[in-house]
Amino acid sequence: MRGAAHLYDGRSAARHAVTVELSADRQALVISGAALSEPLLWPLPDLRALGDQADPAQIVLTRHLDTHDESLRDPARLVVEDPEMVAWLRRTRPRLNRRDLREGTGRRIALRLGGALAAVAVMIFVILPALADTLSRLIPLEKEIAFGRGVKAQMERFLGADEAGTLDCDAPGGRAALDRMVARLTEGQDLGYPLQVSVIDHEMVNAFAVPGGQVVVLRGLLDKADSPDMVAAVLAHEIGHVVHRDPTRHALRTAGSVGLLGLVFGDFTGGAAMVLLTERLINASYSQEAETEADRYAYGLLREAGLPPSALADMFETFRAEVGDVEGPMAHFASHPALSDRIAEARAAAPSDAPRGPALDPAGWTALRRICDG
């Protein structure tokens, strides 16, 4: 059996016309041609075929060889074009497609992959949080506020608003009642931000803080709350996150994680990153320390406003009845520490020295619950 082929010697880009035939003992390929000083013998057991070739009618061969790299392959390439020779090789040489790796290669790859994953984990869980903490203190206030407005607009689209619309609720009586509640909570407080509180017309039982001093309450929370004090307690908790800049740190950490994971696993478009950031903020699960600090800040804010800190426990009880002790759309209220522990701590918090009555009178409470009816 004899056929035409081309040889690349692995030392130059030259393409040499050669002929290929079986040796007399049929144990090797004999490669001969004008460019070769003497025929080459490639033992049949050492032949390896290279995959992903453009022309299925030909076969590209190399041979198993003890080299200094991991592939254990001869750099020379033999392109066999004779149909009879190609068919015979594919029919009789079952080891053609074998992949040869130096002993221990799998272990070394696993170690290096493990090291790379460990480095990514350190970046995401150690370096990025520390960097986010630092950057949150360095971002100019006006930039943070502008960023927060963009995030809030994206959240509204995420929750169902069209490109030109808004889900903000602004019935005049409800808006006035909400403003009175916020003014009572923040009277004499230095928040570091021009606080903006809004209500979005959505059935989810939720409230969350947005970068730049914005707090968003969803209509579902007003529907489920039994008293204005419970709503005021949730606002006090979210104001605690605002004061501690938790939303900004959370957003920076998420954005950094998205960028890093995009580099490792593939590109994330800006739109996808914003959607992920929106989802993470709506269902924010801050650290145990951040949640505890926000709770305790809320107790102080409620006491100074003449409201009972136990109202936060009442709201937590409502959340627990809705979603259980850990999971659900209110996961950031049910996050660590355990919701039952947070209820107990809120019940044990010292009451106000000078109670001033409910956060809103009955008329104001009714107006607030109808803020989305306008």
N, C-alpha and C positions, 0 to 999 in steps of 0.2 A: 504494500500500500504506500503510495507516494502522492504528495499534494503540494500546492503552492501556499506560501505563507510569507509574512513580513516579520522581521525581528527588530526590536528596539533594544539596544544592548544595556540600557540603564546608565550609561556614562555620557551619552550625547543625545540630541534630538533626532539624529539620523535614522532614516527608515531603510532597512536593508531587505532586498528581495532574497528570499531563501526558499529551499525545498525541504520538506519534512517527510520522513519515512520511518517505518519501524525498523529497529535493529534486527539482526539475524536471529537472535534469541527471543525477539518480541518482548523484551523487558524494558526498552527505552525508545525515546524518539531521537532520531539522528537528524540534526539540523546542519545543513551545508549551504554554502553560497559563496559568491565571488568576494564578498567583504570579509569572510572568515578565513583566517590562516589555516585552520583545521576544523573539521566538523565538531559540533557540540553534541554531547550525549546528555539528554534529560531523562533520568529513570522514570518510568511510568508511575510508580507509587508516590513520587514526589510532585507530580503535576497538580496544580491548583488552578481553577477557573476563576476569573474576575467577573463579578456580577454587574448588573446595571449597564450593559453595553447597548449601543444604539442599534446595531445590526444583529438581529437574532440568527441570521444565517451563518455567522462566523462565531468563533470562540477565541477569547483572549486568555492565554495561559501564562502563568508564571510557575515557579517551583518552590517547594519547601526548602529553606536554606537557613542554617544557623547564622543569624545576623546580630547586630548590636542593638536593634530596635525591638519593639514588642511584637511585630507582625511575623517575624521569621519567614520572610519572603525574599526571593531573589529580585533585585531591582529590574532585571531584564523582563521584557514582555514579548510573547510570541503570538501573533495574530494569524490563526489558522483559517483559511478561506475555502479550502477544498471541501465540498459538501460530504463526500464519502468519508473523509478523515474526521470531519466534525461529528458526523453521526456515529462513527465507530467510537470515538472518545467518549461521547455522552452515554453511549450504550454500555461500555465495558469498564469505565472508570468511575465507580460510585463515590470515590473520595475526592472527586474534582472540586466540589463545593465546600469542602471542609475548611473551617477557619482555624488557623494555627496561632496560638498565643504562647508566649514564654511562660513557664511555670511560675506561679505566684502573681501573674498579671491581674487576675480577678480580685485577689486580696488587696493589691496596691490600688486598683481602681476604687474598690469599696472604701478603703481608708481615705483616699483623696476626696471622694464624693462625700463621705461623712464629715471630713474637715470643712469642705465647702458649705455643707448644710449647717454645720455648727457656726460657721462664720456669719451666715445669713441670719441664723437665730439670734446670735449676739447683737447683730445690727438692729434687728427688729425689736427685740425685747429689752435691750440694755442701752445701746448707743442712741437709737432714735428717740426713746422716751426722754433721755437726758438732754439731747439736742433740742427736742420740742419744748422742754421746760425753759431752756435758755432763750430760744427764739421767741417764745410767747411773751417774754419780758422785753424783747428788743423791737418788736414790730410796732411802728407808729400807730397811735390810736386811730387816726383817720383811715389808715390802710386796713386795719382790723375791722372797722365798722363797715367799710365798703365791701370787704370780703364776706362779712356776715350777711349783708343784704343780698349778695349774689347767691350765697348758700340758701338763704330763706326762700328766694324765688325758685331755686331748683327744687327745694323741698315741696313747695306748692305744686309744681309740675309733677313731682313724684307722687303726690297724693291725689292728683286728678285734674289740676287746673290746665287750661290750654295755654298756648304760647303767649296770648295777649291778655289772658284773664288772671284773676286772683281769687283765692279762697278766703281772704280776710273778711271777718264779720265786723260790721260797723254800724249796727243799729244805734242811733244816738243815745237812747236811754241806757242801753247795755254798755256802750263805750264810756259814758259818764260814770256808771257804777264801777266799772273796772278801774278807771283812773282814780276814783276815790279809794279803792282798796289798795292800789299800788302806792298812792301817796301816803296812806296810813302806815304801810309797812316800811317805807323808805324815809319817813320823816326824820331829819337830822342825821341820816346815814351818808357816809362818803363811799360811794360804790366804785368810783374810778371810771364810770361810764355814764353817758346819758341813757339811762335804762329805757328800753322800748318793749312793751308787753302787748301782744296781739293774740287774737283768737282766730283759729282756722276752722272752717266748716267741714269737719270730718268726724266720722263716728268713732274713730279710735280713742280709747281711754288713755290719754297720754298728755305729757307736757315736756318740753325740753328747752334747753338753752342753746343759743346759736352764737358763734363768735361775734364780738363787737357789742356786747351788752344787750342782746335781744333775747326775750323769752317768748316762747310760743305755747299757747294752750289750745288743745283740740276740743272741739265741741263735745265729744264723747265724755270727757272728764267732767264738764259742767253738768251733763245729763246724769252722771253716776254719783256726783257729790251730793251728800245729804244736807250740807250747810255751807254758808259762805266761808266759815272758818276753815273748813277742809280745803277749799280752793286757795285761800290765803296761805295755808300751811305749805301747799305744793309750790306756790309762787315763791315763798320764802326759801324753800329748798333749792329751787332753780336759781334764785338770786345768789344763793351761796356758791353755786357753780360759776356764775358770772363773775363774782368778786374774786374767786380763786383762779379765774381764767381757764377753767377746765375745758370748755368747748374749743378754745383756740389750741390748747395743747393737744386735745384729742384729734382735731382736724389736721394739725401739723404731723402728728404721728401717723395718722391714716394715710395722708398724702405721701409721706416718706416711705411707708410700707408698700403702697401701690407702686411707686416709682422703682423701688428696689426689686420687688417681685416681678415687675415688668422687665427689668434688665435680666433677671435670672430665667424666667419662664416664657418671656415673650412680651411684646409691647402692649401697653394699655393706652387706648386713646384718651384724650382729655375728657370726652363725654363719659366714657366708662368709668374713669376715675372719679368724676363728679357724682355720678349715680351711686358709686360705692360709698363715697364720703357722705352723701345724703342719707343713705340707708343706715350707715354706722351712727350718724348723729341722731337720727330719729329713734333708733333702738340703742342708744348709747349705754354702754356698760362701763362706767368709770371704775377706777380701782377702789378697793375696799377703803383705803385711806381717804380718797376723794369723796366717796359717798358719806363716810362717817363725818368728815369735816363739813360737808354741805348740810347734813342733818343737824349738827350742833350749831352751825351758823343760823339755821332756821329757828332753832329753839330761842336763841338770843334775840333774833329779829321779832319773833312773835311776842316774846315777853315785853320788849320795849314798846310794841304796838298795843299792849294791853290785851293780847289774845292768848289762848291756852296752847302751849306746845303739844298737848295731847291731841290736838286736832290733826297733827301729822300722823299719829297712830291711827286715828279714825280713818284717814284716807288710805293708809297702808292696809287696814283691814278690808276696805273696799277693793283695793287692788288684789289682795290675796283671794278674796271671794271670786274675783274675775279670772285670775290666771294661776292660782296656786302659789306655792311658796318660792318657786325659783323661775320657772319658764314662762314665756308668753310675750305679747307685745309690750307689756310694761316691764320687760326684763331689767331695764336700768333701775327701776324702783325695787325689783326683786333680786338684784345682784348682791354680791357679798358686801357686807355681812348679811346673814340670813334675814329674811323679812320678819320672821318671828322675833329675832333679837332686836331689830330696829323698832318694832312695835313696843317691845318691853322697855327699851331705852327712852322712847318718846313718852310713854306713860309715866316713867320715873323722872322725867325732866321737871325742874322746878317751875311752878306756875308763875304767872305775872304778879308783881307786887301791887299793880294798880290796874285791875281789869276795867276795860272800857266798853264792854258789851260786844256783840257780834261784829264781824268785819263789815257787814252791810245790814241795813234795816230790811224788813220783809219786802218793801217795794223795790229797793235796790237789788236784792237777791233775785227777785223775779225778773227784773230788767236784764240783769247779767245773764241769766239762763236763756233769755230770748234774744241775745245779742246777734244771733245769726238769722233772726226772723226778718230783719229789715231789708 
